[in-house]
Amino acid sequence: MSKREAPLEYLRQFIPHAAAPRILEYLNEYKVHLTITKGRKTVLGDYRHATLYKTHRISINGDLNQYSFLITLIHELAHLVIFLQFGNRVQAHGREWKKCYGLLLHDFIEQKIFPDPVEETLLRSIHNLPASSCADDDLIRVLKKYDHLENGLVMVEQLPEGQLFDIGEGRIFKKGKKLRKRFQCTEIKTGRIYLFSPVFEVKAS
């Protein structure tokens, strides 16, 4: 199965223990149906609002390290809170959501949940939070230090120009030059050009 229901105590395996009491309060208060999924390349988590027949639903990738998992869960909880306040009348990642997300993050920062490098990076971006932690390269670099990475995985920025790399499913690319914030890479099979985040994880070929 791609999804596994997450009893509240089971959640303790995925987040720092010190964060568990507060997170459990949020999940109980909002009656959140939480699922922990297999890793998804395009999304770390998602939120779906309650309906007449279903409660609020949040899913988080189960392959995240404990700090990435917690930050992603806080991100999705902010979506829930904003939906309860405004429904669909505001932008998904607009100023209302950013303010709420920042306040929730600050709650956990004050509890000294995160290691110093993660806390310092969060504090630097908390006044201008991106729509996704995936879009914050500095935060990704710091969080990856706490990953249990599969052998052979490296970030695109760590490869020399011209290096071939594999992103899975037989797709091989050649690293090119950096354009502003992303690297221009050529897919060997099709010749098409794609832009890769410098912190995207690949396997060198």
C-alpha positions as CSV (number, residue, x, y, z in Angstrom):
1,M,0.0,0.0,0.0
2,S,1.2,3.5,-0.8
3,K,-0.3,5.0,2.3
4,R,-0.3,4.0,6.0
5,E,-2.6,5.5,8.6
6,A,-0.7,7.2,11.4
7,P,-2.0,6.6,14.9
8,L,-0.9,9.5,17.1
9,E,1.7,7.5,19.0
10,Y,3.1,6.1,15.7
11,L,3.9,9.7,14.7
12,R,6.6,9.9,17.4
13,Q,8.8,7.8,15.2
14,F,8.9,10.5,12.6
15,I,9.4,13.8,14.5
16,P,11.6,15.0,17.3
17,H,10.3,13.7,20.6
18,A,10.2,17.2,22.1
19,A,7.8,18.3,19.4
20,A,5.3,15.4,19.8
21,P,3.1,16.8,22.6
22,R,2.4,20.1,20.7
23,I,1.9,18.3,17.4
24,L,-0.5,15.8,19.1
25,E,-2.5,18.8,20.5
26,Y,-2.9,20.2,16.9
27,L,-3.9,16.9,15.4
28,N,-6.5,16.3,18.2
29,E,-7.8,19.8,18.1
30,Y,-8.4,19.8,14.4
31,K,-9.3,16.1,14.2
32,V,-6.8,15.6,11.4
33,H,-6.7,12.3,9.5
34,L,-2.9,11.9,9.0
35,T,-1.4,9.5,6.5
36,I,2.3,8.8,6.1
37,T,3.1,7.9,2.4
38,K,6.0,6.6,0.4
39,G,8.4,9.2,-0.9
40,R,7.0,11.4,-3.6
41,K,9.4,13.4,-5.8
42,T,7.1,16.2,-6.6
43,V,5.6,16.9,-3.2
44,L,6.7,16.4,0.5
45,G,3.2,16.7,1.9
46,D,-0.4,17.9,1.1
47,Y,-3.6,19.0,2.8
48,R,-7.2,18.4,1.9
49,H,-9.9,20.3,3.8
50,A,-12.8,18.6,5.6
51,T,-16.0,17.8,3.7
52,L,-19.4,16.7,4.8
53,Y,-18.2,13.1,4.9
54,K,-14.5,13.4,5.6
55,T,-12.3,15.1,8.2
56,H,-9.3,17.3,7.5
57,R,-6.6,15.1,5.8
58,I,-2.8,15.6,5.7
59,S,-0.3,13.3,4.2
60,I,3.5,13.5,4.7
61,N,6.3,11.6,3.0
62,G,7.6,8.9,5.4
63,D,11.1,9.0,4.0
64,L,11.9,12.5,5.4
65,N,14.2,13.0,8.3
66,Q,12.6,14.1,11.5
67,Y,13.2,17.8,11.1
68,S,12.0,17.9,7.4
69,F,9.0,15.8,8.4
70,L,8.1,18.3,11.2
71,I,8.6,21.4,9.0
72,T,6.4,19.8,6.3
73,L,3.7,18.9,8.8
74,I,3.7,22.5,10.2
75,H,3.4,23.8,6.6
76,E,0.3,21.7,6.0
77,L,-1.2,22.6,9.4
78,A,-0.9,26.2,8.4
79,H,-3.0,25.4,5.3
80,L,-5.6,23.9,7.6
81,V,-5.8,26.8,9.9
82,I,-6.0,29.3,7.1
83,F,-8.8,27.3,5.4
84,L,-10.8,27.4,8.6
85,Q,-10.3,31.2,8.8
86,F,-10.8,32.2,5.2
87,G,-12.0,29.2,3.2
88,N,-10.9,29.6,-0.4
89,R,-11.0,33.4,-0.3
90,V,-7.3,33.8,0.0
91,Q,-4.3,32.6,-2.0
92,A,-2.9,29.2,-1.0
93,H,0.5,30.6,-0.2
94,G,-0.5,34.3,0.3
95,R,0.4,36.6,3.1
96,E,-2.3,35.1,5.4
97,W,-0.7,31.6,5.0
98,K,2.8,33.0,5.4
99,K,1.9,34.8,8.6
100,C,0.3,31.7,10.0
101,Y,3.1,29.3,8.9
102,G,5.6,31.7,10.5
103,L,3.8,31.8,13.8
104,L,3.5,28.0,13.9
105,L,7.2,27.6,13.1
106,H,8.1,30.2,15.7
107,D,6.2,28.2,18.3
108,F,8.5,25.2,17.8
109,I,11.6,27.3,17.4
110,E,11.0,28.8,20.8
111,Q,10.8,25.3,22.2
112,K,14.3,24.6,20.9
113,I,13.1,21.7,18.8
114,F,15.5,22.2,15.9
115,P,19.4,21.9,15.9
116,D,21.1,25.3,15.8
117,P,21.9,25.2,12.0
118,V,18.2,24.5,11.1
119,E,16.9,27.0,13.6
120,E,19.3,29.8,12.3
121,T,18.2,29.1,8.7
122,L,14.5,29.1,9.6
123,L,14.9,32.4,11.4
124,R,16.6,34.0,8.4
125,S,13.7,33.2,6.1
126,I,10.8,33.4,8.6
127,H,9.8,36.9,7.5
128,N,9.7,35.9,3.8
129,L,8.8,32.2,3.7
130,P,8.7,30.5,0.3
131,A,5.6,28.5,-0.7
132,S,7.5,25.3,-0.1
133,S,10.5,24.3,1.8
134,C,11.5,22.6,-1.5
135,A,12.0,26.2,-2.8
136,D,14.3,27.2,0.0
137,D,17.7,26.0,-1.2
138,D,19.6,27.1,2.0
139,L,17.1,25.2,4.2
140,I,17.3,22.1,2.0
141,R,21.1,22.1,2.2
142,V,20.9,22.2,6.0
143,L,18.2,19.7,6.3
144,K,20.0,17.2,4.1
145,K,22.7,16.9,6.7
146,Y,20.2,15.0,8.8
147,D,19.1,12.6,6.0
148,H,20.0,8.9,5.9
149,L,20.8,9.0,2.2
150,E,20.9,6.1,-0.1
151,N,24.6,5.4,-1.1
152,G,25.6,7.2,-4.3
153,L,23.1,10.1,-4.1
154,V,24.6,13.5,-4.5
155,M,23.2,17.0,-5.2
156,V,23.3,18.4,-8.7
157,E,25.5,21.3,-7.6
158,Q,28.1,18.8,-6.4
159,L,28.6,17.3,-9.9
160,P,31.2,18.8,-12.3
161,E,29.9,20.3,-15.6
162,G,29.5,17.7,-18.2
163,Q,28.8,14.9,-15.7
164,L,26.1,12.4,-16.5
165,F,23.5,11.6,-13.8
166,D,20.5,9.3,-13.3
167,I,17.2,10.5,-11.8
168,G,15.6,7.1,-11.9
169,E,13.5,5.1,-14.4
170,G,16.3,5.1,-16.9
171,R,16.4,8.9,-17.4
172,I,20.0,10.0,-17.8
173,F,21.0,13.7,-18.0
174,K,24.2,15.7,-18.7
175,K,24.9,18.6,-16.4
176,G,25.3,21.9,-18.1
177,K,25.9,25.5,-17.1
178,K,24.1,27.3,-14.2
179,L,21.4,29.8,-15.3
180,R,20.7,32.1,-12.4
181,K,19.6,29.6,-9.7
182,R,19.2,26.4,-11.6
183,F,21.4,24.2,-13.8
184,Q,20.6,23.6,-17.5
185,C,20.8,19.9,-18.1
186,T,20.2,17.8,-21.3
187,E,18.3,14.5,-21.3
188,I,20.5,12.1,-23.2
189,K,17.6,10.1,-24.7
190,T,15.5,13.0,-26.0
191,G,18.0,15.9,-26.2
192,R,15.5,18.1,-24.3
193,I,16.8,20.7,-21.9
194,Y,15.6,20.7,-18.3
195,L,16.4,23.0,-15.4
196,F,17.4,21.4,-12.1
197,S,17.5,22.8,-8.7
198,P,21.1,22.8,-7.4
199,V,20.0,20.7,-4.4
200,F,18.1,18.0,-6.4
201,E,19.4,14.6,-5.5
202,V,20.7,12.3,-8.3
203,K,23.0,9.4,-8.9
204,A,26.2,10.1,-10.8
205,S,26.6,7.9,-13.9
